[in-house]
Amino acid sequence: MTQPTPAVPNPFLAVGDDGVTRCGWVGTDPEYQRYHDEEWGRPLHDEERLFEKVCLEGFQAGLSWITILRRRPVFREVFHGFAVQRVADMTAADVERLVSDARIIRHRGKILATLGNARATLEIQANGESLSELIWGFAPTTPHARPLTYADIPAITAESTALSTELRRRGYSFVGPTTMYALMQSAGLVDDHLAGCHRAF
C-alpha cells in the first residue's frame, strides 16, 4: 500500500520555542510574538490607541515594524501617551527636543506630522465625529480568503487608498495607501494571519 506523502510545512509559518505556530514574519523575538498574539489583527476602536497607530505607522515608513515596536514605550513617553490634546499642544521647542532624542526615530517630518495629525484629530472631534468612526468607515465589507503566503497579502487596496485620500483631505500626513493598509492589518480592519497560524480563526 502506498504511504501518503508527508505534508510540506508552510515555509511562511514559524513554530516558536513555545511550540506555537505563528505567521513567519514574527520570528523568535518575544516582544514580536506577544504583539502578534495579543494585538496584530485584533479589532481596535479606542480613539487614542488608533491615533497612536496612525502616527507610529507613519514613523515606520521605510523601516521594520519591530524597530518601532521596541521604541514604542519611549514614543509613548515623549508624546504624552499619545493623548491627542497634549500632542496637539506641543510646540516648536518640543520638536527640536525630539529631533535630538536618539531614543526615537529622529525624523523631523514625521515628528511634525504627529503634531499635525493630533490637530487634525481634534478638528474631527470638534465636528462631532471620531477618528475611530472615520477609520472603520473604510473597513472592507467583503471577507477575503485566508492568505496562504505573503504573496496573497496586498500592499495596498482600494479601501486603504480611499482611507489615505480622506485622511490627507482632513490634514493628516504620512498616511499613504501602503501605510494605511498596514494600519488596517494592525487595527483589525482586515485579518491577514496566514492559514495555519494559531490566530487564524
C-alpha positions as CSV (number, residue, x, y, z in Angstrom):
1,M,0.0,0.0,0.0
2,T,1.4,3.4,-1.0
3,Q,2.1,5.6,2.0
4,P,0.7,9.2,1.8
5,T,3.3,11.9,1.1
6,P,4.0,13.9,4.3
7,A,2.6,17.4,4.2
8,V,5.3,20.0,3.4
9,P,5.3,22.6,6.2
10,N,4.3,26.0,5.1
11,P,7.6,28.0,4.9
12,F,5.7,31.2,5.6
13,L,4.8,30.0,9.1
14,A,7.2,29.6,12.1
15,V,6.9,27.5,15.2
16,G,8.2,29.3,18.3
17,D,10.1,27.9,21.2
18,D,6.8,27.7,23.0
19,G,5.5,25.3,20.3
20,V,3.0,27.8,18.9
21,T,2.7,28.2,15.1
22,R,2.6,31.8,14.0
23,C,2.9,33.9,10.9
24,G,6.6,33.6,9.8
25,W,7.3,37.4,9.9
26,V,7.2,37.2,13.7
27,G,10.4,35.2,14.0
28,T,11.7,34.4,17.5
29,D,11.6,37.8,19.1
30,P,9.5,37.5,22.3
31,E,8.0,41.0,22.0
32,Y,7.2,40.5,18.4
33,Q,5.5,37.2,19.3
34,R,3.5,39.0,22.0
35,Y,2.5,41.7,19.6
36,H,1.4,39.2,17.0
37,D,-0.6,37.2,19.5
38,E,-2.2,40.0,21.5
39,E,-2.5,43.0,19.2
40,W,-2.0,42.5,15.5
41,G,-5.3,41.9,13.7
42,R,-7.5,42.4,16.7
43,P,-10.2,44.9,16.2
44,L,-9.3,48.2,17.8
45,H,-11.7,51.1,18.3
46,D,-10.1,53.1,21.1
47,E,-9.6,56.7,19.9
48,E,-6.2,57.4,21.3
49,R,-4.8,54.0,20.5
50,L,-5.9,54.4,16.9
51,F,-4.3,57.8,16.9
52,E,-1.1,56.3,18.2
53,K,-1.2,53.6,15.5
54,V,-1.7,56.2,12.7
55,C,1.4,58.1,14.0
56,L,3.6,55.1,14.6
57,E,2.7,53.5,11.2
58,G,3.9,56.8,9.8
59,F,7.2,56.6,11.7
60,Q,7.6,53.0,10.5
61,A,7.6,54.1,6.8
62,G,10.9,52.9,5.4
63,L,11.8,50.8,8.5
64,S,10.8,47.5,10.0
65,W,7.9,47.4,12.4
66,I,10.0,45.8,15.1
67,T,12.2,48.9,15.1
68,I,9.1,50.9,16.1
69,L,7.7,48.3,18.5
70,R,10.9,48.2,20.5
71,R,10.8,52.0,20.8
72,R,7.1,52.3,21.5
73,P,7.4,52.8,25.2
74,V,9.7,55.8,24.6
75,F,7.4,57.1,21.8
76,R,4.6,57.0,24.4
77,E,6.7,58.8,26.9
78,V,7.8,61.7,24.7
79,F,4.3,62.0,23.1
80,H,2.4,62.0,26.4
81,G,0.9,58.6,25.9
82,F,-0.5,59.9,22.5
83,A,-3.2,61.9,24.4
84,V,-4.5,63.8,21.4
85,Q,-4.9,67.2,23.1
86,R,-1.4,67.1,24.8
87,V,0.3,66.2,21.5
88,A,-1.6,69.0,19.7
89,D,-0.3,71.4,22.3
90,M,3.3,70.5,21.7
91,T,5.5,73.4,20.4
92,A,8.4,74.1,18.1
93,A,10.7,73.7,21.2
94,D,9.3,70.2,21.7
95,V,10.0,69.4,18.1
96,E,13.6,70.5,18.5
97,R,14.0,68.4,21.6
98,L,12.6,65.3,19.9
99,V,14.8,65.7,16.9
100,S,17.8,65.4,19.3
101,D,16.3,62.4,21.2
102,A,18.2,59.3,20.0
103,R,15.7,57.0,21.7
104,I,13.2,57.6,18.9
105,I,13.2,58.0,15.1
106,R,14.6,61.5,14.7
107,H,12.8,62.4,11.5
108,R,11.7,66.0,11.7
109,G,8.9,65.5,9.1
110,K,7.4,62.5,11.0
111,I,7.6,64.4,14.3
112,L,5.9,67.4,12.8
113,A,3.3,65.0,11.2
114,T,2.5,63.6,14.6
115,L,1.7,67.1,16.0
116,G,-0.3,67.9,12.8
117,N,-2.2,64.6,13.0
118,A,-3.2,65.4,16.6
119,R,-4.6,68.8,15.5
120,A,-6.4,67.2,12.6
121,T,-7.9,64.7,15.0
122,L,-9.1,67.5,17.3
123,E,-10.8,69.1,14.3
124,I,-12.6,65.8,13.5
125,Q,-13.8,65.5,17.1
126,A,-14.9,69.2,17.2
127,N,-17.2,68.4,14.3
128,G,-18.8,65.7,16.3
129,E,-17.0,62.8,14.6
130,S,-14.3,60.4,15.8
131,L,-11.1,59.1,14.3
132,S,-12.3,55.6,15.1
133,E,-15.5,56.0,13.2
134,L,-13.7,57.6,10.3
135,I,-11.1,54.8,10.0
136,W,-13.6,52.0,10.5
137,G,-15.8,53.5,7.8
138,F,-13.2,52.2,5.3
139,A,-13.2,48.6,6.6
140,P,-13.8,46.1,3.8
141,T,-17.3,44.8,3.7
142,T,-16.5,41.6,1.9
143,P,-14.3,39.0,3.7
144,H,-11.3,37.9,1.8
145,A,-9.8,34.4,1.6
146,R,-7.3,33.4,4.3
147,P,-3.8,34.1,2.9
148,L,-1.5,31.2,2.4
149,T,1.6,33.1,1.6
150,Y,2.9,36.6,1.7
151,A,2.2,36.9,-2.0
152,D,-1.5,36.6,-1.1
153,I,-1.4,39.8,1.0
154,P,-1.7,43.0,-0.9
155,A,0.4,46.1,-0.2
156,I,-2.5,48.4,-0.9
157,T,-6.2,48.1,-1.5
158,A,-9.0,50.2,-2.8
159,E,-10.0,50.8,0.8
160,S,-6.6,51.7,2.1
161,T,-6.2,54.1,-0.8
162,A,-9.6,55.7,-0.1
163,L,-8.7,56.0,3.6
164,S,-5.4,57.6,2.8
165,T,-7.1,60.1,0.5
166,E,-9.7,61.0,3.1
167,L,-7.1,61.4,5.9
168,R,-5.0,63.6,3.7
169,R,-8.0,65.7,2.9
170,R,-8.5,66.0,6.7
171,G,-5.0,67.3,7.2
172,Y,-3.1,64.1,8.1
173,S,0.5,63.4,6.9
174,F,2.5,60.2,6.4
175,V,-0.7,58.3,5.7
176,G,0.0,56.8,2.3
177,P,-2.0,53.9,1.0
178,T,0.6,51.3,1.9
179,T,0.9,52.8,5.4
180,M,-2.8,52.7,5.8
181,Y,-3.1,49.1,4.7
182,A,-0.5,48.3,7.5
183,L,-2.8,50.2,9.9
184,M,-5.8,48.2,8.7
185,Q,-4.0,45.0,9.4
186,S,-2.7,46.1,12.8
187,A,-6.1,47.5,13.9
188,G,-8.1,44.5,12.8
189,L,-10.0,46.1,9.9
190,V,-8.6,43.2,7.9
191,D,-7.3,39.8,9.2
192,D,-4.1,38.7,7.4
193,H,-3.0,36.0,9.7
194,L,-1.8,33.2,7.4
195,A,-3.7,29.9,7.2
196,G,-2.2,27.6,9.8
197,C,-1.3,30.4,12.2
198,H,-2.8,29.8,15.7
199,R,-4.6,33.2,15.3
200,A,-6.2,32.3,12.0
201,F,-9.8,31.6,13.1
